Amino acid sequence: MQILNASFKDRSGYVFKHNNEYYRTVQAIYQSHYEQLLGSGLKDYLCKRKLFLPFEESEELVAQTSSWKVIKPVQLTQISYASEWSFEMYKDAALCTLHNCIEALDYDMVLKDANTYNIQFVEGKPILIDSLSFEKNNEGKPWIAYRQFIEQFVCPLLLMKYNHHALQKITLSYPNGIPINVCKTLLPSKAKLNPNVYLHIFLPSSKESKPTKESHFSKQKMTTLLKGLVGFVKKLEVKKEKSIWDDYYTHTILGNQYFDEKQVAVKSMLDQISFNKLVDYGANDGAFSMLYANSSKEIVSADIDYNCINRLYKKVKTEKIKNIHPIVLDLTSPTPSFGWAAHERDSIFKRLQSDVSLCLALVHHLAIQYNVPLSSVLELMHKQSEYLLIEFVEKKDEKVQFLLKNREDVFDQYDIINFELEIDKLYTILDKKMLRLGSRTLYLLKRK
């Protein structure tokens, strides 16, 4: 039995792994809240609405854990953190949190916390995964998680809206939420003109040093607050900023013939192997991830470009694609292990272990743009999966020439001969195909 570091702070019950499956203890301190969660019908109602992750009780492990109860939630296949979400993902996660709390009030319960780690994306939608987040509503008291919700959800969304969507990365520096005073200093003056921004950001921060008298906070008042936050969050929109990767496969890349040929070749190669999980590194807007949309395969689509991942997420949501997980990933600055003792939250590479890694039109950007040696690219992918389908773009290709346009060509080792020498150290080549373009080659590799 392996206790997970991410849950050690929760007195109500910790998460542990047993026989490669995840469980959670429920301690006696949470008994009355747990009984109301189930007895009132709230759990069943939220699960039916797909707002809350279902779980069942597991009696056989109670004695081993010395707990009041043990529960087994529906098993998650992929974990992501807020710094890896696009704007629309962040926004939907915030709304999921609020809807859970609003519905809970009808059952005389409330969310006791509101952090981003309690939300994960399952089958293309956000869902609350913390089974012990609900507690009995203390009539007359304000929402205990209000400040946390503002700092964990509203502050990042506002910084993305008014400044730049890349500022979601700031959540890595503030894993417990962006302090309201910090958010206020980063927002432009015009943000104060929005009544909701003024109410939730500027007004509270101006009162922080002044003692306040707590007034009676009725259930109706709390409902009004929560519904007001729903309306506020729903109206938030991120600024549309053009990036060089927008419409990569439709406008900026070498024509439909290349794309069609490559799509057929990639599918043919992947059909040669058996796999359950594939990570598409440098997925752009998911054009190749979509080869397996709504299949039994689990696909993670990772890209550095926020616009691309935002667009892919909206497509996944609109078309109800259940097996594709979009995430924002900068391979040159990935999410590390962090939190208490740097072990509370897992690094992204630990969470992206898979059967296959797909790296299309990616190596030349890492090698030329970021000076990453070919050997280092292959070594990373070797740790991530048994199989690798990778595309090598030669120096004569127009896209590589574009990268070299304003810099000195110091990349003497960047050629297909050296690439294959590096491959031979780690992999067996199962298949190789040069595309008709003449400067791009696909390799299907198996880890030695």
C-alpha positions as CSV (number, residue, x, y, z in Angstrom):
1,M,0.0,0.0,0.0
2,Q,1.6,3.3,-1.1
3,I,0.3,6.6,0.3
4,L,0.2,9.4,-2.2
5,N,2.1,12.6,-1.3
6,A,-0.6,14.8,-2.8
7,S,-3.1,14.0,0.0
8,F,-1.0,14.1,3.2
9,K,-2.5,17.4,4.3
10,D,-6.1,16.2,4.4
11,R,-7.2,15.0,7.9
12,S,-10.4,13.7,6.4
13,G,-8.7,10.9,4.5
14,Y,-5.6,10.2,2.4
15,V,-5.2,8.7,-1.1
16,F,-3.3,5.5,-1.5
17,K,-2.3,3.0,-4.2
18,H,-3.0,-0.7,-3.9
19,N,-2.5,-3.3,-6.6
20,N,-2.0,-0.5,-9.1
21,E,-5.4,1.1,-8.3
22,Y,-6.2,4.2,-6.3
23,Y,-8.3,4.3,-3.1
24,R,-9.1,6.8,-0.4
25,T,-9.5,6.4,3.3
26,V,-12.3,8.2,5.1
27,Q,-11.4,9.0,8.7
28,A,-13.9,9.2,11.6
29,I,-13.5,13.0,11.7
30,Y,-15.4,13.2,8.4
31,Q,-18.1,10.6,9.3
32,S,-21.1,13.0,9.7
33,H,-20.3,14.9,6.5
34,Y,-19.8,11.6,4.6
35,E,-23.1,10.3,5.8
36,Q,-24.9,13.4,4.7
37,L,-23.2,13.4,1.3
38,L,-24.5,9.9,0.6
39,G,-27.7,10.0,2.7
40,S,-29.0,13.2,1.3
41,G,-28.6,12.0,-2.3
42,L,-26.1,14.7,-3.2
43,K,-23.4,12.3,-4.3
44,D,-25.8,10.5,-6.7
45,Y,-27.2,13.7,-8.1
46,L,-23.8,15.2,-8.8
47,C,-22.5,12.0,-10.3
48,K,-25.5,11.8,-12.6
49,R,-24.8,15.3,-13.8
50,K,-21.1,14.4,-14.3
51,L,-19.9,17.1,-12.0
52,F,-18.4,14.7,-9.4
53,L,-16.3,11.6,-9.8
54,P,-18.2,8.5,-8.8
55,F,-16.8,6.1,-6.1
56,E,-17.8,3.0,-4.3
57,E,-17.0,1.6,-0.8
58,S,-14.3,-1.0,-0.4
59,E,-14.8,-2.9,2.9
60,E,-11.8,-5.3,2.5
61,L,-9.2,-2.6,2.9
62,V,-10.7,-0.9,6.0
63,A,-8.8,-3.0,8.5
64,Q,-5.4,-2.6,6.7
65,T,-5.7,1.2,6.8
66,S,-7.2,1.6,10.3
67,S,-9.8,3.8,8.8
68,W,-13.5,4.4,9.3
69,K,-14.1,3.6,5.6
70,V,-12.2,3.1,2.4
71,I,-13.6,4.2,-1.0
72,K,-12.5,3.4,-4.5
73,P,-13.1,6.2,-7.0
74,V,-13.5,5.7,-10.8
75,Q,-9.9,5.4,-11.9
76,L,-8.3,8.4,-13.7
77,T,-6.1,7.8,-16.8
78,Q,-4.5,11.2,-17.0
79,I,-3.7,13.9,-14.4
80,S,-3.0,17.5,-15.4
81,Y,-2.3,20.7,-13.4
82,A,-3.6,24.2,-13.9
83,S,-0.4,25.5,-15.4
84,E,-1.0,23.0,-18.2
85,W,-4.6,24.2,-19.0
86,S,-5.6,26.5,-21.8
87,F,-7.9,29.5,-21.0
88,E,-11.1,27.6,-21.8
89,M,-10.0,24.6,-19.8
90,Y,-9.3,26.9,-16.8
91,K,-12.7,28.6,-17.3
92,D,-14.6,25.4,-17.4
93,A,-12.8,24.1,-14.3
94,A,-13.8,27.2,-12.4
95,L,-17.5,26.7,-13.5
96,C,-17.4,23.1,-12.5
97,T,-16.3,24.1,-9.0
98,L,-19.0,26.7,-8.7
99,H,-21.8,24.4,-10.0
100,N,-20.8,21.7,-7.5
101,C,-21.1,24.2,-4.6
102,I,-24.4,25.6,-5.8
103,E,-26.0,22.2,-6.1
104,A,-24.6,21.2,-2.7
105,L,-26.4,24.1,-1.0
106,D,-29.8,22.5,-1.9
107,Y,-28.7,19.5,0.2
108,D,-27.4,21.6,3.1
109,M,-23.8,21.0,2.1
110,V,-21.0,23.2,0.7
111,L,-17.5,22.9,-0.7
112,K,-15.0,23.3,2.0
113,D,-12.2,24.0,-0.5
114,A,-11.9,25.2,-4.0
115,N,-8.5,24.5,-5.5
116,T,-7.5,23.6,-9.0
117,Y,-6.0,20.2,-7.9
118,N,-9.5,19.0,-7.1
119,I,-10.5,19.3,-10.8
120,Q,-9.5,16.9,-13.6
121,F,-10.6,16.5,-17.1
122,V,-12.4,13.2,-17.8
123,E,-13.9,12.4,-21.2
124,G,-13.3,15.9,-22.4
125,K,-15.0,17.6,-19.4
126,P,-13.9,18.9,-16.0
127,I,-15.0,17.0,-13.0
128,L,-14.5,17.3,-9.2
129,I,-12.3,14.4,-8.0
130,D,-11.9,15.2,-4.3
131,S,-14.4,12.8,-2.7
132,L,-14.2,14.5,0.7
133,S,-14.5,18.1,-0.4
134,F,-18.1,18.6,0.8
135,E,-19.1,19.4,4.4
136,K,-22.3,20.4,6.1
137,N,-23.2,24.0,5.5
138,N,-22.9,26.2,8.6
139,E,-25.9,28.4,8.2
140,G,-25.0,32.1,8.6
141,K,-21.3,31.6,7.8
142,P,-19.8,32.9,4.5
143,W,-18.3,30.4,2.0
144,I,-15.1,29.2,3.6
145,A,-13.5,28.6,0.2
146,Y,-14.4,32.0,-1.4
147,R,-10.9,33.4,-1.0
148,Q,-9.3,30.3,-2.3
149,F,-11.6,30.2,-5.3
150,I,-10.7,33.8,-6.2
151,E,-6.9,33.2,-5.9
152,Q,-6.9,29.8,-7.5
153,F,-9.3,30.4,-10.4
154,V,-10.4,34.1,-10.8
155,C,-6.9,35.7,-10.5
156,P,-5.3,33.5,-13.2
157,L,-8.2,33.9,-15.5
158,L,-8.1,37.7,-15.2
159,L,-4.3,37.8,-15.8
160,M,-4.9,35.7,-18.9
161,K,-7.7,37.9,-20.1
162,Y,-6.2,41.4,-19.5
163,N,-2.5,40.6,-20.1
164,H,-1.6,37.4,-21.9
165,H,-2.8,33.8,-21.9
166,A,0.8,32.6,-21.2
167,L,0.4,34.0,-17.7
168,Q,-1.3,30.8,-16.6
169,K,2.3,29.6,-16.1
170,I,2.4,31.9,-13.1
171,T,0.5,29.3,-11.2
172,L,3.7,27.3,-10.9
173,S,5.1,30.1,-8.8
174,Y,1.9,30.3,-6.8
175,P,0.6,26.7,-6.5
176,N,-1.7,27.7,-3.6
177,G,-3.3,30.5,-5.6
178,I,-2.2,34.0,-6.8
179,P,-2.5,36.4,-3.9
180,I,-5.1,39.0,-4.5
181,N,-2.7,41.9,-3.9
182,V,-0.2,40.4,-6.4
183,C,-3.0,40.0,-9.0
184,K,-4.1,43.6,-8.5
185,T,-0.7,45.0,-9.2
186,L,-0.4,43.0,-12.4
187,L,-3.8,44.0,-13.8
188,P,-4.1,47.1,-16.0
189,S,-6.1,50.1,-14.6
190,K,-8.9,49.4,-17.0
191,A,-9.7,46.1,-15.3
192,K,-11.0,48.2,-12.3
193,L,-13.8,49.4,-14.6
194,N,-15.3,45.9,-14.6
195,P,-17.7,45.8,-11.6
196,N,-16.9,42.2,-10.8
197,V,-13.2,42.7,-11.0
198,Y,-13.5,45.6,-8.7
199,L,-15.7,43.7,-6.3
200,H,-13.6,40.5,-6.1
201,I,-10.1,41.9,-6.6
202,F,-9.7,45.6,-5.9
203,L,-12.2,46.0,-3.0
204,P,-11.0,43.0,-0.9
205,S,-7.4,43.9,-1.2
206,S,-8.0,47.5,-0.1
207,K,-9.7,46.2,3.0
208,E,-7.1,43.6,4.0
209,S,-5.5,45.8,6.7
210,K,-8.8,46.8,8.2
211,P,-10.7,44.7,10.8
212,T,-14.2,43.7,9.6
213,K,-17.2,42.7,11.5
214,E,-18.6,39.4,10.4
215,S,-22.3,39.6,9.5
216,H,-24.9,36.8,9.1
217,F,-24.4,35.1,5.7
218,S,-27.7,33.4,4.7
219,K,-27.9,30.5,2.3
220,Q,-29.7,32.8,-0.1
221,K,-26.9,35.3,0.1
222,M,-24.3,32.5,-0.6
223,T,-26.4,31.3,-3.6
224,T,-26.5,34.8,-4.9
225,L,-22.7,35.1,-4.5
226,L,-22.0,31.8,-6.3
227,K,-24.4,32.5,-9.2
228,G,-22.9,35.9,-9.6
229,L,-19.5,34.3,-9.9
230,V,-20.8,31.9,-12.5
231,G,-22.1,34.8,-14.6
232,F,-18.8,36.6,-14.1
233,V,-16.6,33.7,-15.2
234,K,-18.9,32.8,-18.1
235,K,-18.4,36.2,-19.6
236,L,-14.6,36.1,-19.4
237,E,-12.9,35.9,-22.8
238,V,-9.2,35.8,-23.6
239,K,-7.6,38.2,-26.1
240,K,-7.2,36.6,-29.5
241,E,-3.5,36.8,-30.4
242,K,-2.0,35.3,-33.5
243,S,0.8,32.8,-33.1
244,I,3.2,31.3,-35.6
245,W,1.7,27.9,-35.0
246,D,-1.9,28.9,-35.8
247,D,-3.4,26.8,-38.6
248,Y,0.0,25.1,-39.0
249,Y,-1.3,22.2,-41.1
250,T,-3.8,24.2,-43.2
251,H,-1.9,27.4,-44.1
252,T,1.8,27.4,-43.1
253,I,2.9,23.9,-44.0
254,L,3.7,22.8,-47.5
255,G,0.2,22.0,-48.8
256,N,-2.5,19.4,-48.5
257,Q,-0.5,16.7,-50.4
258,Y,2.2,16.6,-47.7
259,F,-0.4,16.5,-44.9
260,D,-2.5,13.7,-46.6
261,E,0.5,11.6,-47.4
262,K,1.9,12.0,-43.9
263,Q,-1.4,11.2,-42.3
264,V,-1.7,7.9,-44.2
265,A,1.9,7.0,-43.4
266,V,1.6,7.7,-39.7
267,K,-1.6,5.6,-39.4
268,S,0.0,2.8,-41.3
269,M,3.0,2.8,-39.0
270,L,1.0,2.9,-35.8
271,D,-1.2,0.1,-37.1
272,Q,1.9,-2.2,-36.9
273,I,2.1,-2.0,-33.1
274,S,-0.2,-2.7,-30.2
275,F,-0.7,0.2,-27.8
276,N,-3.2,1.7,-25.4
277,K,-1.8,5.2,-24.6
278,L,-0.1,7.6,-27.0
279,V,1.3,11.0,-26.3
280,D,1.4,13.4,-29.2
281,Y,4.3,15.8,-28.5
282,G,4.0,19.0,-30.5
283,A,0.5,18.1,-31.4
284,N,-0.4,21.6,-32.7
285,D,-4.2,21.6,-33.0
286,G,-4.4,17.8,-32.8
287,A,-4.6,16.9,-36.5
288,F,-2.8,13.6,-35.9
289,S,-4.3,12.9,-32.5
290,M,-7.6,13.0,-34.3
291,L,-6.7,9.8,-36.1
292,Y,-7.8,8.0,-33.0
293,A,-10.7,10.2,-31.9
294,N,-13.4,8.3,-29.9
295,S,-11.4,5.1,-30.2
296,S,-10.4,2.8,-27.4
297,K,-6.9,4.5,-27.4
298,E,-6.0,7.1,-24.8
299,I,-4.5,10.1,-26.5
300,V,-2.7,13.0,-24.9
301,S,-2.2,16.0,-27.2
302,A,0.6,18.3,-25.9
303,D,1.8,21.5,-27.4
304,I,3.6,24.7,-26.4
305,D,1.1,26.9,-28.1
306,Y,-1.9,28.1,-26.0
307,N,-4.0,29.0,-29.0
308,C,-3.7,25.5,-30.5
309,I,-4.5,23.7,-27.2
310,N,-7.4,26.1,-26.6
311,R,-8.8,25.4,-30.0
312,L,-8.3,21.6,-29.7
313,Y,-10.0,21.6,-26.3
314,K,-13.1,23.4,-27.7
315,K,-13.2,20.9,-30.5
316,V,-13.0,18.0,-28.1
317,K,-15.8,19.5,-26.0
318,T,-18.0,20.5,-29.0
319,E,-17.7,17.1,-30.7
320,K,-17.8,15.2,-27.5
321,I,-14.5,13.4,-28.0
322,K,-13.9,11.4,-24.9
323,N,-10.4,10.0,-25.3
324,I,-8.3,13.0,-26.2
325,H,-6.6,15.0,-23.4
326,P,-5.2,18.4,-24.5
327,I,-2.5,20.0,-22.4
328,V,-0.1,22.9,-22.7
329,L,3.5,21.6,-22.6
330,D,6.8,23.4,-23.2
331,L,9.4,20.6,-23.6
332,T,12.2,23.0,-22.8
333,S,10.6,24.1,-19.5
334,P,8.3,21.3,-18.4
335,T,6.3,21.1,-15.2
336,P,8.6,19.8,-12.5
337,S,7.8,17.9,-9.3
338,F,6.7,20.6,-6.8
339,G,4.9,21.2,-3.6
340,W,6.1,20.0,-0.2
341,A,9.6,18.6,-0.4
342,A,9.3,18.8,-4.2
343,H,7.3,15.5,-4.0
344,E,3.7,16.6,-3.4
345,R,2.9,16.9,-7.2
346,D,4.4,14.7,-9.9
347,S,6.4,16.1,-12.8
348,I,4.7,16.1,-16.2
349,F,7.0,13.4,-17.6
350,K,6.1,11.0,-14.8
351,R,2.4,11.7,-15.7
352,L,3.0,11.3,-19.4
353,Q,4.4,7.7,-19.4
354,S,2.9,6.0,-22.3
355,D,3.1,3.1,-24.8
356,V,3.9,5.4,-27.8
357,S,5.4,8.8,-28.2
358,L,4.6,10.7,-31.4
359,C,7.0,13.5,-32.4
360,L,6.1,15.0,-35.8
361,A,7.7,18.1,-37.2
362,L,9.2,18.7,-33.7
363,V,12.9,17.6,-33.7
364,H,14.2,20.5,-35.9
365,H,12.5,23.1,-33.6
366,L,14.2,21.5,-30.5
367,A,17.6,21.1,-32.2
368,I,17.8,24.4,-34.2
369,Q,15.6,26.8,-32.2
370,Y,16.5,25.6,-28.7
371,N,19.9,24.0,-29.2
372,V,18.9,20.6,-27.8
373,P,21.2,17.9,-29.1
374,L,19.6,15.1,-31.1
375,S,20.8,12.6,-28.6
376,S,19.0,14.4,-25.8
377,V,15.7,14.4,-27.7
378,L,15.9,10.6,-28.2
379,E,17.0,10.0,-24.6
380,L,14.0,11.8,-23.3
381,M,11.5,9.9,-25.5
382,H,13.3,6.7,-24.6
383,K,12.3,7.2,-21.0
384,Q,8.7,8.0,-21.9
385,S,7.6,5.1,-24.0
386,E,8.5,1.8,-25.5
387,Y,7.7,2.9,-29.1
388,L,8.5,6.2,-30.8
389,L,7.2,7.5,-34.1
390,I,9.4,10.4,-35.0
391,E,9.9,12.7,-38.0
392,F,13.3,14.0,-39.0
393,V,13.3,17.2,-41.1
394,E,16.6,17.7,-43.0
395,K,18.5,20.9,-43.1
396,K,17.6,21.6,-46.7
397,D,13.9,21.7,-45.8
398,E,12.4,25.2,-46.1
399,K,11.2,25.2,-42.5
400,V,14.7,24.5,-41.2
401,Q,16.1,27.1,-43.5
402,F,13.6,29.6,-42.0
403,L,14.8,28.7,-38.5
404,L,18.4,29.3,-39.7
405,K,17.6,32.6,-41.5
406,N,18.7,35.0,-38.7
407,R,21.3,32.9,-36.9
408,E,24.6,31.3,-37.6
409,D,24.5,27.6,-38.7
410,V,26.5,25.9,-36.0
411,F,24.6,22.7,-36.3
412,D,27.2,20.5,-38.0
413,Q,25.8,17.3,-36.3
414,Y,22.3,18.0,-37.5
415,D,21.8,15.6,-40.4
416,I,20.1,12.3,-41.0
417,I,23.3,10.2,-40.7
418,N,24.0,11.4,-37.2
419,F,20.3,11.1,-36.3
420,E,20.3,7.5,-37.3
421,L,23.6,6.9,-35.4
422,E,21.9,8.3,-32.3
423,I,18.8,6.1,-33.0
424,D,21.0,3.0,-33.1
425,K,22.2,3.6,-29.5
426,L,18.7,3.3,-28.1
427,Y,16.3,1.9,-30.6
428,T,15.6,-0.7,-33.2
429,I,14.1,0.7,-36.4
430,L,10.9,-1.1,-37.2
431,D,9.9,1.0,-40.2
432,K,11.2,4.0,-42.1
433,K,9.5,6.1,-44.8
434,M,10.7,9.1,-46.7
435,L,7.9,11.4,-47.6
436,R,7.6,12.6,-51.2
437,L,8.8,16.1,-50.2
438,G,12.3,14.5,-50.1
439,S,13.5,16.3,-46.9
440,R,11.3,14.6,-44.3
441,T,11.5,11.0,-43.0
442,L,9.4,9.1,-40.6
443,Y,10.8,6.4,-38.3
444,L,8.9,3.9,-36.2
445,L,11.3,2.8,-33.4
446,K,11.2,0.3,-30.5
447,R,13.2,0.8,-27.4
448,K,16.2,-1.6,-27.0
